[in-house]
């Protein structure tokens, strides 16, 4: 069971370039999330989705876009990369339901903007 | 807006001893959920323990237990019989719906042999 898979694991971008971080999950979770983690800090929510076709902004959405065309996939798009977007990006997924449903995290993508 | 505060950036403990990590939070909600996640050097985020605010009984998972003080808005994590593999960054997290998480800034725990 693969769980949450993120690609790539590492990437270096030049300022102004664009790229898409891929995330896919095979647990049939309806909720998916994108977080960023800056050095020495906790995770901050960028965008989330409660199901296919539905997305919403989190705490730090500026400079990013997302789409959710299928239950499995939730890509994160950086249109014009800036040095402030250098970070580690985590994708996560969870069920909805009664009680605290745990989020399952991918292994992260380390992104450097130079 | 909810906030989560971890006031101990770093802590260390000797192997086999007990350590407690602190977490406080601020919310006006009455029903919510609290979590502790562990992030070892591999960078994976691993759920350690979770607590529902309406449950008075403190959650326990093997060597990990919490001290949940709802009135004080405090949610500390106790690790008993510390092991070298417990060395990691520990994050306290808060959710009102069981979905969106607000994280604290983390406590780096080092277990010394």
Interface residues (C-beta under 8 A of the other chain):
Chain A: X31 X33 X40 X41 X42 X43 X44 X45 X48 X50 X58 X59 X88 X90 X92 X94 X96 X97 X99 X100 X101 X102 X103 X105 X107 X108
Chain B: X4 X33 X34 X35 X42 X43 X44 X45 X47 X50 X51 X52 X91 X95 X98 X99 X100 X101 X102 X103 X104 X105 X106
